[in-house]
Amino acid sequence: MSLLANIVIGIVALLHVYFLVLEMFFWTKPLGLKTFKRTQAQADDTKVLAANQGLYNGFLAAGLLWGLSLGAAGFSIKVFFLLCVLVAGVYGAATVGKKIFYVQALPAAVGLALSLL
């Protein structure tokens, strides 16, 4: 697997760590309100759901970092978690907003393509 693929996978993992922090800890704070275009009342009402979503993003990051830590032996793990991120990003783009495609699905697709080359 190329160094470039691993760099992109690392970026995807870091993005998901950021999503975890944003959704679990900043959902009801000014950064979360601005990022997700929610009112304080909406954010307060959905705080538990957002934290759960953030936790799942953390699992995606953990899987990618696990795959990276194994080097070449982690190829299948990286591909699996990139596919999970890609599916989640496409679903999010279709159900929530198109921006999710560019922020989540596209980086995963690039990492996957580079991994498979």
Secondary structure, DSSP 8 states (H G I E B T S, - for coil): --HHHHHHHHHHHHHHHHHHHHHHHSTTSHHHHHHHT--HHHHHHHHHHHHHHHHHHHHHHHHHHHHHHTGGGGHHHHHHHHHHHHHHHHHHHHHT-THHIIIIIHHHHHHHHHHH-
